Amino acid sequence: MNKLSRIEEEKQTIEQMIHFYCRHKEKNQALCSACSELLKYAHQRLEHCPFGERKKTCRQCTVHCYHPKMRQKIKEVMRFAGPRMIWYHPIWTFRHLWRER
């Protein structure tokens, strides 16, 4: 199994959280346009992260690279999806929590 880069892991984690939020909170079968836009934005921000492979979780980051409107939306997604992800994606959840230590 190929080891993913830190940025690729973060991309997959945020993608799972956004999909979860859209499906369970907004009751959409497929990703809606607002969530698609947020996912694209999050991936762009991660690609340009100044910390690269030394990146911490976004919550611990000293640089807030999100536009205020998008930052508010991603916080909403994380607050909803984060605590529930352990039941749907336990391995990703534990990886994410481990990185916050």
N, C-alpha and C positions, 0 to 999 in steps of 0.2 A: 504494500500500500504506500503510495506517495504521500509524503508529509506536505501539508499545505503551508503556505507562507502565513505569517501572522495576519496580514491584511486580508488574504483570501478566507481565512477562518472567520474573521470579523464580518466580511461580506456575507458569508453563508449564515452566520448567526443573525444578523440584522434582517436578512431576507426571510428567514424562518419566522422571526418575530412579526414582521410586517404582514406576511401571509396569514399568520395565526390571528392577528388583530383584525384584518379585513374579513376573514372567514367567520370568526366567532363574535366579534364586537359589532361589526357592521352588517353581518349576515349575508355577505356576498359569496357566491360560488367561485367566482374568479376575481382576481385582483382588480379593484376599481381604478379609475384614472387617477384619483388623488393619491392612492397608495402606490400605484405604479410610479408616479412622479416622485414621491418620497423615497422609494427604493432606488430609483435612478440617481437622485440627489445624494443619498447616503453612500452609494457606491462611488460617486465622483469625489465626495469628501474623503473617503477612505483611500482612494487612489492617490490623493494629493496630501496625505497625512505627513507632516514634517518629521514624525517619529519613526515612520517605517516599521521595521521589524521589532523595534523597541517599544512599540505602541502599548499603552495601558488601555484599560477599558475606558470608554468615553466618559463615564461618570467620574473617573479619577483624573481625567486629562486637565492640564493647565491651560490649554489653548482651546477656546470655543470657536470652532470653525463653521458652525451652522449659522445661517441667517436666522434672526429671532423667530420668524414665523415657522420655519422648518424645525427649529430647535424645540419649539413648543409642541409641534405635532409628534416629533420623535419621542419626546418625553411621555406624551400621552400613550403612544404605542408601547413603549417600554414598561410603563406602569401597569398597563393592562396585561400584556403578554408575558412579561418577565416572571411573575410569580406562578403563572400557569404552565410555563414551558417545561417545568420539571416532569409533568405528567405526559407530555407529548414528545419532548426531545430531551430526555434526561442526560444523555452523554454531553450534548452541547451545553446544557445548563451547568453541569458540573465543571466543564472546561472553562466556561465564562466566569463562574464563581472562583475557581482556582486562580485565575489571572488577577482577580481583585485582591487577593491576599497579599 
